[in-house]
Amino acid sequence: MKQESSLTLARIADILASLYLHSPDETLVAAFREVAPALAAELDAQDVRLDAAETLEALKQDYDELFFVPVSGRYLPPFESAQRARRLWGPLTHQVAQFYESIAFDYTALSVSEHWAQLDIPDHIGVELACLSALLQTQAAQSDAAAEQALDFFIRQHPGRWLPDFGRKVAQNAETAFYGALGRFTTALMQNMAQRLS
């Protein structure tokens, strides 16, 4: 994978991670609306549109009902273990935590909303995207076999196995164009990664 391409994908993964790890506020929403057209072009996701008229209140409600409120009817637990094994803190959670430790990725140092900080679950989608970003940056900087192998292993064993489908579910369940776009970008990012690794 070329250095420039890796850094672009790292930046995209970092943006998406932030959107999953933080409840929406004016700054986050404005930043995402500003970069969304560039992300759509980079990921070849031209069907993505944002609605500038969506209120912050509507976005907060959508975020909560998608990721926090199990009785919402639209809830999607944003954890690999929940999506792949239908349980929290299962073997997948521990595998992800062990991988982070093996590459010295300190997920507890990430900036996250208070709720996620209290839960402290390493296989949260935002944490996995942040790790993907870090691996892509390392791969771009070092461009050696070890960095490439770590990136390939992580994608194939973890985010590549659940994020494409999870992104589709977010896009389907979202009531706002904002979170619909986040879901579509998530799927597009992982499809892009799969193509570049194959």
N, C-alpha and C positions, 0 to 999 in steps of 0.2 A: 504494500500500500504506500503510495507516495506521501512524503512528509506534508505537503500542503493539503492534500486530501484528508489525511489523518487529523490535522489541526482543525480543519473545518468541521469534521464530524465530531471531534472532541468538544468544540464550542456548541454545536447543536445539542449534543447529549447533556452538556452542562445546563443549557437553557431549559431543556425539558425536565431535568432533575429538579431544578429550582421550582418549576411550576407544580410538580407533584409534592415537593417537600414543604411548600408554604401555602397557607390560605391566601386567597387573592387580596391584594391591597392596590391602591391607586398606582403606585410606582411599578409593581410587578405587571399589572395589566397594561399600563402604557408602554412598558418596555417590550412586552410580547407582541402587542399590536404593531409596534414599530418594526420589529424584525420578522414578523410572520411572512411578508411577501418574499423576503430573501430566503427564508427557510424553505418555503414552498418551491422556489426555483432550485435551490441546492438539492432538495430531496425529490425533485420531479413530482411534487404533490400539488398540481395546479388546480385541483378541485377544492382546495381549502380557502374558505372565506371567513372573515371575522365581521361581526356586526358592532359598529361603533356605538350603537344606541343601547347595547346591553348595559344595565346598571351594575355597579359594584355589588349591590345587595343581591341581584339575581345571580351573579357569578359566585358569591359566597354560598348561596343556597345550593347551587348546582354542585360546587366542590364538596360541601358537607354531605349532600345526599348521595353523591357518587362514592366518596371515600371514607365517610365517618359513620353514617346512620344506617345500620343494618335493616331497619324496618321501612326504609324509604321506597322499597320496591325497585330501586335502581342501583343499589349498593354493590360495589365491586371492591372487595378487600384488596388493597394494593400491595400484596405480599406474594412472593413466589410460592411459598409453602401453601398458602391458602388457595392459590389458583391451580397449582399442579397436584397437590396432595390433599386438598380440602381440610387443612389444619394449620394452625399457627405453631411456630416453634417446633416443627418436625425436623427430620434428618436434613432436608434441603436447607433449612435455616442455618443449621450448624455447618453444613458444607460451604455455604457462602461465607460465613464468618471465618472459617478456617482458610478459605482462599484469600480473604482480605488480609489475614494475619501473615500468610505466606509471602505477600507482596508488600507488606508494611503499609497497607491502606487503612488509615484510622478513620473509620466512618463516624465515630463519635465526635469528631472535630468539625463535621459539616454543620452549616447553618440550616436549621430546620424549625418549623413551627413547634411551639411548646408541646402540643399533643404528641407529635411524633417523637420528640426528645424523651418524653416520659415513657412511651412504649418501648423505645430502644430496640427495634427489631431490624436486624441487618439485611433482611431480604426485601425490604421496602423497595418499590419500583424506583423511587427517587435516589435511593442509596446505590442501587445497582447501576443506574444511569450515571451517577457521579463517579463510580468506580470505572465504568466504561470510558468516561471522559479522561480519567487519570491514566488508564492504560493506553489510550490512543495518543495522549501527549507523550508518554514514555516511549512508545513505539516510534513516534515522529522524531524524538530527540536522540534516541539510541540507535534505532534502525538495525538491531541485531536479532539473531535467532531467538534468544531468550525472551525478549520483549514481544516478538511476534507470536511465539508459542503461548505466552501468558494471555495475550489478547484473544487468540484463537480458542484456547481452552475455555476461558471465561464465557465468551459469546456462545460457544457450542453447548456448554454445560448449564448455563444459567439464563441470561436475558434472551438469547436466541430461541429458547424453548418455550417462553411464555409471553414475552412482550409483544410480538406481532398480533397474537390473538387478543391480548389484553387491550391493546390500542384500538382494535376493532370494536371491542365491547364498550370502551369508553366513548368512542364516536357514536355508537348506536344508542347508548343510555343517556348521553348528555342532552340537556334541554337548552343549552346555550351553544352558539356557534364557537365561542371561545374554547370550551372544553371539548367540543367536537373536533376542533382543529388540533388540540393537544393529542387526542387519541389518534387522529390520522397521521400526525407527524411522528408519533411513537412507532406506529406500524411501518411507516415509510423509512424511518431511520434504520430499523432492524432489517428491512428488506434490502436496503442499501448496503448494510454491513454484510449480509449473507452473500450478495453478489460480489463484493470485493474480496471476500475470503475464499470463494469457490474457485 
